[in-house]
Amino acid sequence: MKKYALLSVSNKTGIVEFASELVKLGYSILSTGGTAKTLIENKISCQEVSDLTGFPECLDGRVKTLHPKIHGGILALRDNPSHMEQIRNLGIDIIDIVAVNLYPFRQTILKEDCSFDLAVENIDIGGPSMIRAAAKNYGGVAVLVEHSDYDGVIAEIKSKGEVSLKTKKELMAKAFRHTANYDSLIANYLATATYEVFPSDLSIPFSLVTELRYGENPHQKAAFYQDLIPRKNSLSTALQLNGKELSYNNIGDAAAALELLNEFNECACVAVKHASPCGVTMGKNSLEAYISVYNADPVSIFGGIVVFNREVCEKTASKLNEIFLEIVIAPSYNKVALEILKQKPNLRVLLIKGLENQVEFSKVLEKKYVYGGLLVQEKDASLYNENELKFVTEVKPTKEQLEQLKFAYKVVKHTKSNAIVVAREGSAIGIAGGQTNRIWACKQALERADDRANGAVLASDAFFPFNDCVEVAVQAGIKAIIQPGGSIKDQDSIDLCNKHAIAMVLCGERHFKH
């Protein structure tokens, strides 16, 4: 009985070598369109699917493999006498190997000029059908969707005369993951295109980047997956220039730092420890910004992550090397700076091009797994509506104080609730969050700011339920406060501010971060 291998791939990597080896092993090659052309050009004998089926490709290639002679040859159960008798009577040949990958839907929708119709035209129909058919009949068919599996299959056939059942099962699982991810990508694209925010069925396409040494703790296994659609200014687009592999906690902390950095068009530096900011500063350049970040909290920054949205120069690199850091991230490094940072072999140095520019998050959904389910919400993309600011005290903030309040509110937005941030001169000098009540956060932030709080501003991520936070702010010398407002006791805090000539601004937009 003839042995057939059906090869139809959009990614031609390794297909010529794979086909050549199969021919040597006695397989007849079936192929379609571009794959057949590639094989023929490389002097590999193959039969066009249309010649086997006796039916030409039609509808601009939309219909070519959707035929009983193809799917019968794939789906027939080899150990079922009735199936085998039927295909003999119908003149159908058995197909033992199916190597198929799909129309480049992902690459198509990533093009800036991709239209809806072009995207739809690049939805593969015959490919997924063949893959699923071959995977379902794993006992008789080896299905390959990745060129990295070609060599292993050839090696098994050479050594054992066939592909083992164990390998076929593994290829089957990979095939269904492949088609599931493909369909998820299409479903998500169409949900976006038709403005469905929360579709009735949600599939999330991700691909494995790497397995990690361990998870949050050494006894937990972990891995890092990336969104199939590359996200600007994200770790999935990072190039690692130095240091050890990233850990689970490194990735989580770095992602938090990058989200906060994205609040700034101005030159800024952010330091993060345990997914919470410990220093944030705007400066004239990266060196000035980093020095202010370090001085804001020289204790917490030790062993932390530092990110920049401007180039790192040699002077900044030298300062960074003065302490132990886990990761440094920037959009660029000058040559000398990179050489200096590489003097620390374990320091992870990442390059993410484009950090100079903010990314628009308005259409991004956040997903949080809980046991037995998934929480999904729109990204907290805004800060507040400047037209809706309420200046509720007798003393109004100066122009400079208002700028500092806005800066502090950007930082508090990315600090775990309950959160308080004290700021002055474009630097967060006291950051406290993750507390079970707001007064503790307020006291801690002011304690960290110490004497620098005198004349500074303060931001709260949610309203003050009592005026106790204002009381401690008065004692520390705070001159202006921003908070969303909305408490039934707002007036108590406003009255206390009036008593002590403190400006208070209500912005109307809360930023809980749990």
N, C-alpha and C positions, 0 to 999 in steps of 0.2 A: 504494500500500500504506500502510495506517495505520501511524503511528509511535507506539509506546507507551513510556511511562516508568513504571516501577513504584516507588512511593514508600511505604516502610513504616519509620518511624523512631520510636525511643523518645525521642530528643533532637530536639525540634521546632524548634530554633534555625535560622532561615533557610529553613525548608521551605516556608512560604507564598510567600515571594518567589521561591524557586526554581521552584515549581510554576507560579506566575503567568507567569514568563518562558517556561517550556516550552510552556505553552498558547499563548502568543503566537507561538511558533516552530512551531506546528502539531502538537504532541504531544498525544496522549490520555493522561490520567493514570489509572493503576490504583493502588488503595490499599487499606489494611486498617484496621480498628478505629479506634484513636485518631487516626491520621494522617488517615484519610478524614473523620472528624468535624471535625478542625481545618480541613481544606481547605474542607469544605462550609460551615462557620461563617464562613469568609472569602470565601464566594461564588466558590470555584474549583470548576469542574465536574470531577468525577472519578467513575470507575466502581469500585464495590466488587469486589474479587477474586472474591468468591462469585458475583456476577452474571456475571462473565466465565466462570468455571468451570462454572456451573450447579450448584454444590455448596456448601451452606451451611457456614459456620464451625461447628466442632463441638468437643466435649470442652473446653468453657470456653475456646475460642480456641486450643487446642493444635494443631489442624489447620485450616489455612486456605490456606496457599500451597503445601503439599506436594501438587501436582497436575500431571499432564502438560501441561495448558494453560499453566501457569506455567513449569515447568522446560523443557518443549519449546520454548517461545518464547524462553527465555534461551539454551539450549544448542545450538540448531540452527546448524550451520555455514552461513553465508550463501553461501559459494562451493562448497558441496557440493550438486549437483543432486538427489541422492537424499534428502538431509535436507529440502531445500526442497519437494520433491514430497510427502514424507511429511506435513509439517506442513500443507500445503495440503489434502491428503486428510482429515486429522484435524481440520481447522477450527481450527488453532492460529495465533494472531497472533504476529508477531515482536516481541520486547521489546528495545529498543535501549539503554535507560538503566535502571539499577537503583540506587536510593539507599536503602540499608538501614543502620541501626545497631541494636545488639542490646539485649536486655533488660538492665536495669541490675544485673547480677550483683554487680559491685564495690560499688556504692552500697548494695545490699541487705545484703551480709555485713559492711559497716562499721557497721551499726546494732547497738547494744548488745543489743537484744532479738531479734536475728535467730536463728531456730531453724534446725536442719538442714533440715527439710522446706521452710521458706520459701526457703532458699538454693537448694535443688534445683528448686523451682517457678520460680525465676528463671533457670534455664539455658535459653537460647534454642536452639531446634531448627530452625525454619523459616528464621530469619534467616541463620545461618551457611551453611545449604544454598544459599540464594539468592545470597549473597555469593560463595561458592566456585564456584558454577555460572557466575555472571557473570564472575568473574575468569578461570576456565578458558577461557571463550570470549571473551577480551579483544579478539580481532579484530573481533567484531561488537557487543560490548556495553561500554559505559562504566559501571563500577561505582564508586559513591561511598559511602564509609563515614564521611567527615568533612564537616561542614557548611562547613569552610573551602575545600573544593574546588568548591562550587556556582558561585561567580561565575566561576571560570576556565573551567569547562565551558560555561557560557552564553556567555561571550565568544568561545570557539572556534567554537561552533555559529553564532553571529551572523556571525563573520568568514569562516569556511571552509565553512559549511553542515553540518559534522559535527565530531565530536571526533577529533582526530588520533590515528594509531596510536601515536605516541610518548607522548601523554598517557594513552591507554588502557593502555599497558604500565606506566606509572608508577602509575596507579590500581590496576592488577592487583596489583602488588607491595605497595602499601599495604594492599589488601584482605586478602591472605594474611597479612601481618604482624598485621593487626587480629584476624583469627580465631585465629591462633596464640597471640597474647597472651591473648585471651579464654579459649581452651581451657587455656592454662597456668595462668591464674588459678583456673579451676575445678579443675584437677588438683592444684594446691598446696593449695587449700582442702580438698579431699577427702582428701588425704594426711594433713593435720593432723587432720581430723575422725576418721579411722580409725587414727590414731596410728602412721602409717608415718613413721619418721625418715629412712630412706634408701630411697626407692622405686626400683624397678628402672629406671624412666625418669624423668629429671629435666628439667623445663622451668622456666625462670626468667622471669617476666613483669616487664619494666621498660618505662618510657616515657621518651622524650627530654625532658630539661629544657632544655638549651641546648648548643650547640656552644661550645667554649672557644677562646680565642685560640691556645693551643698546649698541649702536654702537659707532661710532666716537664721537657722541654727544648724550646727554641724550634723545633727542626726536626721535632717530633712533633705530629701532629694529635690532637685529643682532644675528648671530649664528656662531659657529665654526664647520667646516666640515674637515674631514681628508681624505687624499688619502687612497684608499683601499689597496695599497701596502705600508707598513710602510717604511718611509724614515729614514735612520740613522741620528743621531744627530739633529733630528727635534723635535718640540714641541709635535707632535703626539705620540712620544715615551717617553715623560717626565712623571716623577712621582712627584706629588706635595706633599711635606713633611710638609708644614706649610703655613698659611696665607689664605687670602680671595680668592674667585674664580677669575680667570683671566678675565680681561676685553678685549674688542675688541682692544683697543689701546695697552694694555699689550702684546697681542699676536703679533700684527704687529711689535712693537718695539723689542720684544724678538727675533722674526724671523730675523730681520735685524742684531741684535747683533750676533746671531749664525752664520749667513752667513759670517760676517767679521771674527769672531773667527776661522772659518774653513780655513782661509788663513795660519794659523800658525801650524807648528809642534812643535815649541818651546813653552815653558811655556809662556802663554799670558793672559792678562786680557783686556776686552773690556767694556766700558761704553757707553750706548746709551740713548739719550733723543729725543723724537719725531722722531723716526726712523732714526736719524742721529748720528754718533759717536761723543762723546764729550771727549773721552779719550781712548787711545789704547797704551798698553805697553807690551814689552817682558821683562821678569825678570827671576831671578834664581829660584824663587818660587812664589806662589800666593800672599803672603804677600808683597814681594818687588814689584811685578807687580801692585798690587792694590794701594799701596802708590803712585807710580808714576802716575797712572791713575788719582787718586784724585788730586794730585798736578798739573796735567796738566790743569785742569779746575774745581776748587772746587765749582764754582757757578753752572755750568750747570749740574753737576752730581747729585745735590740735586733733589730727586724725580725720579731718572732715573733707569736704569736696568744695572746690572753688571753681566758679565758672565766670567767664567774661564774654561780653558782646563786642569787644574790640581786640585788636592784635595784642599779643603778649610780647614785650620787648625784653632785652637782656637784663635790664635793671629789675623789672618785675619778676623775671625768672629767678634771679639771685635772691630776691626777698622771699619768694615762694619756697625756695630750697632751705631756708633757715629753720623751718619747722617740718614735722612729719605731716604729710597730706596723703590722702588716698588717691584722689583724682584731681586733675586740672583739665578744664575744657575751655576752648576758645575757637573763634572762627579762623584764626591764623596765628603763626608764631614766626618771628624772624629767625634767621638761621642760627645766630648765636644763642638766642633764647632757648631754642630746641636742644642745642648741644648742652647747655647748662642743665636743663631739666632732665636730660638723659643721664646725667651724672648719678641720679638716683634710679637704679635699675628696676626697683619695684613700683615707682611712681607711675600710675596710669595717666598717660597724656593723650587726650582725645582731641581730634580736629573735627568740628562740625561747621561746614561752610554755610554762610547765610545767617549766622547768629546776630549779625548787625541789624537785621530786619525783623520786625515783629511778624508773627503768624496770626492769621485770623482764625479764631476758634468757634465762631458763631454757629457753624454747622456740624460741630463735632459732638458726638455723644460719649458720655462717660459711663463705664460699666463697672459694677462692683459685685463680685460673687458673694453670696451668702449661702449658708448650708441649705441645699434644696432649691436654690433659685438664683436669680440675677436681677439686680437693681440697675436701671438704666435712666439716665437723666441728661438733659442738655448740659453742655459744658458751661461752667461759670465764667462766661466770656467778657462780661462787662465789669465796670468798676462802680459807676453811678452816673446819673444824668446831671450834668453840670447845670442845666436849666432848672433843675428841681432842688438844688441846694437851698436849705433854709438856715438863715443866719438868725438864730433865735435869742441871742443874748444882746444886752445893751452895748457891750464892746464887740466890735466886728474884727475878724482877723485881718491883719495886714496882708498885702499882696504876697510878701515873702512867707508869712505864716500859712497862707492858703496853699502855696506850692509845697510846703513841708507837710501839711496835712494830707494833701493828695499823695505825696510820696509814702507817708506812713500808712495810708489806707491800702496802697498797693501791696505793701509788705504784710500787713495784718490779714489781708485776703488769703495769703498763702501760708498762714500760720495756724496750727491746729487749734480748734476752738476748745474752751474759751480762750480768746487771744487778745493781747494788748501789745502795742508797739509804741515806743517812745523814740522820737526822731528830732534831729536838728542838723542844719547845714547839709542836707542831702544824704544823711547817714542814719541808719537805725541803730541807736545806741542802747536800747533796751528792748528785748524781745522775750515774751513769755506766752506760752500757749499750752493747750492740752490739759487745762485745769478743770476741775469739776465745778468751780464757781469763779465768777469774774473778778471778785475782789482779790483772790489769791494771785491770779494772773497779773492784775494791776500792781499789786505790791512787789511781785517778783520783777516785772519789767522796770519799775522805778528803782528797785534795789540794784539792778544790773546797770542802769544808767548812772546811778550814784549822783554826784554833784553836777554832772552834765545835764541832769533833768531840769535844773533851774533855767528857765527861759525857753525850754523845749516845747514840742507839741506831742499830743498823745492821740492814738487811734484805737478804737475798739471795733471788733468784727461784728458785734451785735449790740443791742440797746443795753443801757444800764437799768437793771430792775430796781435799784436803789441809788441813793446819792453817795454811797460809801466810796465808790471809785473816785468821784470828784473830790471827796474829802482828802484822800491820800495824794491826789494830784495837786491839790492846793498846798499841802505840806511840802511837796517836792519842788514847787515853783513852776509847774506847768502853766503855759500861757494860752494855749489853744487846744481844743479837743474836737475830734470828728467821730461821730457814731451814727448809726442808721436811724435811731429814734424808733418810736412805736410802743414804748412802755406806757402803762397807765400812770406811771410816776415820773415821766419825762420832766414835768414841771419842777419837781424837787431838785433834779440835777441842774436845770436851767437857773433856778433861783440861787442855788449855791454858787454857780459860776458868776452870776451877776453880783453877788455879795463880794466876790474876790477879784472882780475885773478880769475874768477869764472868758475868752471867746469860745462859743460852742457852735458847731455846724452840724446840722442833721442832714444826712445825705440820702436817706430813704431806702438804701439797698444793703441788705444784710449779706455777710459772706461766711456762713458757717463752713467749716472744713473738718470733717470727721475722719 
